[in-house]
Every structure is written in C-alpha cells, then in structure tokens.
Amino acid sequence: MKKYILDLTIRRTTAPRPGYVLLQLTDPTAPLPPMLPGQFVEVRIDGSPSTFLRRPISINYVDRQANELWLLVHAVGDGTRTLAALREGDSVNVVLPLGRGFTLPKPQAGSTDTGTSPQCDSDRTAQSEKTAPQRYLLIGGGVGTAPLLYLGQTLAALGHRPTFLLGGRTSADLMQLELFRALGEVCITTEDGSTGERGFVTQHSLWQSADTFSHICTCGPKPMMAAVARLASEKGIDCEASLENMMACGLGACLCCVEDTVDGHVCVCKEGPVFNTNRLKW
C-alpha cells in the first residue's frame, strides 16, 4: 500500500484509564488514506530532546464518517509521555499505513459492503465473491486490545460478527468495552476476578466450545499470545498474532524488530506485525 507522511490535527483527547490517552486525529485538508486492521503508524515526537526516533502506534480505530484516526497511547517513556501531553488542536506528524495487517475474509452473503466503501479499506476483499459468515475470536490483553477494535469494526462491516475475549490484571485494565460490545459478544477475564471470569484469557470457559471458531486473532504480551497460539494449534484453528517488537523505523532499515521464523529472520515492521502463528518459533 502507498505510504503517506501527514500532519494530522488532534480533534480530541481522552484518558480511558490512568497512564493511557486516546488521540483522535483528523486531516483537515483531505480524507484519510486507506488503512488495514493490524497496520500501524510511526509518530514523530516533537518537543522531547531525549527521543530521536519515531514511535510505532497501532491503529486503534478509523472513523470514516468523522475522518478520524484513533491512536491509543500507553505513556511509559519520554516519547509516549510527550504524546500523552498533547492537547486538542496540536499537530502530530505520522507515517502511515505501515506493515501487514490481519487477513480479512470475503464479505458475508447478503452484506452490502463490497470492500470498496469507506468503512472497509481492504482491497483484498473488494472483488471477491460473497460467502457465508465465519466465526472470529479476537483475543487481547492490556494495550494489545487496541488493534482488535478496528479489526472488529472491519469484520462487522463485512458481515462477520466477531467475538472478543479481553483480559487484564484487574477491571481497571479494561478499556473501550462499550465500543467492543457494539461490534460483537465480549468475554472478559481478570486475574483478580474483579470482572468476568478469574484467570488468564487462556483459562476462560469459552475455550470449551472454541472449536466453533474458524479463526483466532490475538495481540498482547508475548507469553499470552504464545499460549493462545498453542491452544489454537491444539484445536486446529487458524491463528494470527500481532507482534509488539520494537519497531524504530517502520521500514525494515534499522533491524531492531527482527523475529526468527520458520522462513528465517524477518523484520516485523515489514513482514508483519501480523503473522500466522505457524510461522513463528514460539
């Protein structure tokens, strides 16, 4: 896909929980370019003397009607804390869209979305024949839930209603639940049992009937994704994971994000960040 360097304007900022900020960005001059679920952007950090490289941020959501791109930022270092301190009206320079996203299904029979509408940016489905709905299980933990919202939005536009399995240490770790619930069924685990079932996402009772799902997509801490991949393999379910390796350049030049796969060492920012877990040496 064509890459763009854009100066976007912050239309709104909110704090879904302490330590996190949601930036709603818009281009005041033109429609936002096509983007796929699972792709990411590289954000230039202005005003932070200790931050020399751009920061990779997952695409959280794309609102075509409002011409908005949402970025969910976890303020954990100088760069992301600088982003979190931005206010409405500030400008943010981004490179987008980067990487390879999740594999998308064909439109469901009866769906009115052919893949060419603004609600679905995937040219992979644009000319495909429509098919029966497929069951998708989208599993996320922590800030790893961010790209699953846009993925769920796109699946819903294609007529495939997803199920979400979201986990956190406590109920305070769970974000954007109402937005997820608008797109599909939401199942929850928390380690302390404060919301949903107690335990990890891999321990949820949903797994007892997981063989009804045709695809699993996951993003979050690497141990969680590796455990999800093992369960998917045991049950014979196709599984894709969005890796969170350090991606300093986003173009495959710096080699910071190299991952060992069955095909050899590859740059996650170019070959991924989404991989079929069969390719990963976990």
Secondary structure by P-SEA (a helix, b strand, c coil): cccccccccccccccccccbbbbbccccccccccccccbbbbbbbcccccccbbbbbcccccccccbbbbbbbccccaaaaaaaaccccbbbbbbcccccccccccccccccccccccccccccccccccccbbbbbbbbccccaaaaaaaaaaaaaacbbbbbbbbccccccccaaaaaaaccccccccccccccccccccccccccccccccbbbbbccaaaaaaaaaaaaaabbbbbbbbbcccccccccccccccccccccccccccccccccccccc
